[in-house]
Amino acid sequence: MKTDSLTFKGTPIEALREKASQAYASQSRDGIEERWILDNLPMVRRIAQKVAPYLSNNDIDMEDIISAGTVGLVKAARAFDPNKVAEFKTYAYIRVRGAIIDELRSRSFVPSPVYNRIKNIEATYRRFLGQRGVPPDDAELAEASGISRKQLYRTLQEARKQTFLSIHNLTDGASGLDVLGLTNRIPGPDVQAERNELLTRLSKAIRELPRNDRIIMLLYYERDLTMKEIAKTLSISEPRVSQLHASALFKLSISLG
């Protein structure tokens, strides 16, 4: 007797088997997603800790950032397709960081006086470069801008959140309008070529930074160290690392602008 002719309470046996198989697959997927989320929760806090130095807005605290990142992780687990992306952790990292960046971007605001000071420093930097053929160091930039080095670093640190978001968009594969990593698909060849070109420019710009700035950028972005860990590695204070990092981001924004 053919199995497709068998029925149970009027329903074909094969249809029941298919339904049972789908139910099992669904339950199995739920279990896998839960494990992905639990295994990668520490990553959310790690990413949140890395962006903590940029939380100059008093309306944002660490818990807000962790919450946004956790939502990104849950969405990543639900959307992940192993047939399109090889490793969940890599995919989740992009989604979590993207969710955190979106949260920061939605709340970021640079007051007009700060914005004007930034633009003045940018104009001074470009003018110095055009006249002398080499970029100014921080002391030269401060003097040419008519401000102290302390004022220079304070302004760059106030502006850093905006630059930070821009640089992270680039390294996440931004096309200039969005972050491709937030979608569950592999970029097309044209977009991938654009991304590669941007990353090449970024790599070149980092190589052209002063030595200390370059080391800090590599430790922060490539080695994934925190400001505190970098300070310990280089035997300098954490505030000094923050100053140099802000200066490096400013120089990169000029090079990539």
C-alpha positions as a printed Julia matrix, in Angstrom:
257×3 Matrix{Float64}:
  0.0    0.0    0.0
  1.37   3.44  -0.92
  2.14   5.7    2.03
  0.58   8.72   0.3
 -2.76   6.89   0.33
 -2.69   6.45   4.12
 -4.64   8.95   6.19
 -5.19   9.77   9.83
 -8.55  11.32  10.66
 -8.85  12.33   7.04
 -5.4   13.91   6.73
 -2.77  12.25   4.49
  0.1   10.72   6.46
  2.71  12.51   4.3
  1.09  15.87   5.05
  1.24  15.09   8.77
  4.89  14.11   8.47
  5.68  17.36   6.67
  3.87  19.38   9.32
  5.69  17.57  12.11
  9.02  18.12  10.36
  8.34  21.85  10.06
  7.35  22.09  13.73
 10.55  20.3   14.76
 12.67  22.55  12.57
 11.01  25.61  14.09
 11.68  24.42  17.63
 15.24  23.51  16.7
 15.81  26.98  15.19
 14.42  28.62  18.33
 16.93  26.7   20.41
 19.81  27.65  18.14
 18.81  31.32  18.19
 18.64  31.3   21.98
 22.14  29.81  22.16
 23.5   32.39  19.68
 22.06  35.19  21.8
 23.33  33.87  25.13
 26.78  33.06  23.76
 27.22  36.54  22.31
 25.78  38.73  25.07
 29.3   39.48  26.38
 30.13  40.88  22.94
 27.35  43.47  23.31
 28.87  44.81  26.53
 32.34  44.78  24.97
 31.18  46.92  22.04
 29.26  49.21  24.4
 32.38  49.72  26.5
 34.31  50.71  23.39
 31.85  53.48  22.52
 31.51  54.7   26.13
 34.15  57.46  25.67
 31.85  59.08  23.1
 28.84  59.38  25.39
 29.16  63.12  25.97
 25.39  63.48  25.75
 24.01  63.33  29.28
 20.8   61.78  27.97
 22.68  58.61  27.02
 24.06  56.13  29.52
 25.72  52.76  29.22
 22.5   50.84  29.86
 20.83  52.59  26.91
 23.69  51.53  24.67
 23.71  47.95  25.96
 19.95  47.76  25.5
 20.21  48.94  21.88
 23.0   46.46  21.22
 21.03  43.59  22.77
 18.06  44.35  20.53
 20.47  44.28  17.58
 21.75  40.89  18.71
 18.24  39.42  18.98
 17.38  40.74  15.52
 20.62  39.29  14.17
 19.76  35.85  15.57
 16.32  35.94  13.97
 17.55  37.16  10.6
 20.77  35.15  10.28
 20.95  32.89   7.25
 23.96  30.53   7.38
 23.6   29.92   3.65
 24.5   33.56   2.99
 26.89  34.44   5.82
 29.46  31.94   7.04
 29.74  32.82  10.74
 27.07  34.15  13.08
 29.52  35.95  15.37
 30.85  38.09  12.53
 27.33  38.87  11.32
 26.14  39.63  14.87
 29.09  41.95  15.53
 28.11  44.08  12.55
 24.44  44.12  13.53
 25.13  44.93  17.19
 27.57  47.69  16.4
 25.2   49.04  13.78
 22.35  49.13  16.3
 24.54  51.0   18.78
 25.7   53.47  16.15
 22.08  54.1   15.12
 21.21  54.78  18.77
 24.07  57.26  19.09
 23.26  58.91  15.79
 19.61  59.37  16.74
 20.67  61.3   19.85
 23.82  63.05  18.67
 23.94  66.81  18.49
 26.84  69.24  18.11
 26.03  72.77  19.4
 26.63  75.6   16.93
 29.6   77.13  18.82
 31.37  73.76  18.83
 30.53  73.21  15.16
 31.96  76.63  14.28
 35.18  75.92  16.19
 35.52  72.58  14.4
 35.09  74.22  11.01
 37.68  76.86  11.91
 40.19  74.17  12.9
 39.46  72.23   9.71
 40.03  75.34   7.58
 43.27  76.08   9.43
 44.48  72.5    8.93
 43.77  72.59   5.18
 45.36  76.05   4.8
 48.5   74.93   6.64
 48.71  71.79   4.48
 48.24  73.78   1.29
 50.88  76.35   2.19
 53.56  74.03   3.56
 52.82  70.74   1.83
 52.82  68.79   5.1
 50.09  68.46   7.72
 50.54  70.37  10.99
 51.2   68.56  14.22
 48.87  69.25  17.12
 50.97  72.09  18.55
 51.23  73.8   15.15
 47.5   73.36  14.52
 46.61  74.88  17.89
 48.93  77.86  17.34
 47.69  78.46  13.8
 44.09  78.27  15.04
 44.79  80.8   17.76
 43.91  78.45  20.62
 45.77  76.44  23.23
 46.48  72.74  22.78
 44.1   72.08  25.65
 41.33  73.94  23.81
 42.21  72.1   20.61
 41.89  68.68  22.22
 38.69  69.67  24.0
 37.11  70.73  20.7
 38.27  67.59  18.89
 36.92  65.42  21.7
 33.57  67.21  21.54
 33.5   66.56  17.79
 34.78  63.01  18.06
 31.38  61.34  18.31
 30.43  62.59  14.85
 33.76  61.49  13.38
 33.53  58.17  15.21
 30.17  57.41  13.6
 31.53  58.29  10.17
 34.62  56.11  10.51
 32.59  53.16  11.83
 30.14  53.48   8.95
 33.07  53.23   6.59
 34.6   50.19   8.24
 31.24  48.46   8.35
 30.98  48.75   4.58
 28.93  51.93   4.28
 27.99  52.92   0.75
 27.73  56.55   1.85
 24.03  56.29   2.65
 23.64  53.24   4.81
 25.46  50.4    6.52
 25.3   47.29   4.4
 26.11  45.1    7.36
 22.62  45.72   8.75
 21.01  43.73   5.98
 21.07  39.96   5.69
 22.63  39.84   2.28
 26.01  39.77   0.62
 26.92  43.09  -1.08
 26.8   43.1   -4.87
 30.04  43.44  -6.85
 29.64  47.2   -7.44
 28.99  47.93  -3.77
 31.8   45.61  -2.71
 34.19  47.39  -5.08
 33.18  50.75  -3.59
 33.66  49.39  -0.1
 37.12  48.06  -0.99
 38.11  51.43  -2.43
 36.97  53.23   0.74
 38.82  50.78   2.95
 41.95  51.23   0.83
 41.71  54.99   1.32
 41.2   54.54   5.05
 44.21  52.21   5.29
 46.37  54.71   3.4
 45.19  57.57   5.6
 46.02  55.6    8.76
 49.53  54.83   7.46
 50.1   58.57   6.95
 49.21  59.45  10.54
 51.96  60.37  13.04
 53.42  57.28  14.68
 51.65  57.57  18.04
 48.3   58.3   16.41
 48.76  55.36  14.06
 49.61  52.95  16.89
 46.54  54.02  18.86
 44.25  53.58  15.87
 45.64  50.12  15.13
 45.35  49.02  18.75
 41.83  50.38  19.03
 40.34  49.22  15.72
 42.47  46.21  14.74
 43.42  44.77  18.14
 40.06  45.8   19.63
 41.61  47.23  22.81
 39.81  49.73  25.02
 41.22  53.16  25.85
 42.25  51.88  29.28
 44.04  48.87  27.77
 45.84  51.08  25.24
 46.97  53.44  28.01
 48.44  50.52  29.92
 50.12  49.13  26.79
 51.74  52.46  25.87
 52.43  53.53  29.47
 50.56  56.81  29.09
 47.43  58.13  30.77
 43.98  57.23  29.54
 43.08  60.94  29.0
 46.17  61.25  26.79
 45.05  58.24  24.73
 41.65  59.9   24.37
 43.28  63.15  23.16
 45.46  61.4   20.6
 42.57  59.27  19.4
 40.41  62.36  18.9
 43.25  64.04  17.01
 43.75  60.96  14.81
 40.05  60.77  13.97
 40.06  64.45  13.04
 43.02  63.92  10.69
 41.35  60.89   9.13
 38.15  62.84   8.56
 40.19  65.48   6.69
 41.95  62.84   4.59
 38.72  61.02   3.74
 36.57  64.12   3.34
